[in-house]
Amino acid sequence: MPARPYEYAEWKTARVNLNYHVELDHHNYSVSFRLLHEKLDARLTATMVEVFFKHERVACHARSWAAHKYTTLKEHMPPEHQKHLEWTPRA
């Protein structure tokens, strides 16, 4: 018997948008900003999304079923966008 039960997966292709996300099943998942405009492969299961560039995994996210929303990892953002996350308005 296998160590893990069989898990159904679908493979899709997607191009990285200007906002360093790929759209898969109506949800947007981040990848490194260095991959802008690249065509990537994605493996989707019921619980996970893995994104590959030239057969190397470049991102892994928990699967979200929320349509038209974003799942973003800070390390995928360009440095200037990361700094924006730390900004707080002055009182």
C-alpha positions, 0 to 999 in steps of 0.5 A: 500500500502507498504511504499516502492516499491518491490525491487528484490534481489538475495541471494548468498554465498561466502567465504572470500578470504585472501584479506578480500573481497568476490567476487560477480558477478565479483566484490570484496567487503570488509568485516572485516579481522576477517572473513577470510575463513568464508562462508557468505551470500550476498543479492544483489539488483540493488543498494546495496550489504549486506553481512551477517555472521550467520544472522547478517549484517557485511558489506553494500556497494553500488553495483558496476557493474565494473568487477574485481574491488574492493570496500573496506572500511578502517574499514574492513582492518587490522591495518597494512593495514590501516597504509599503506594507510597513507604512503606517499613517501618522497620527 
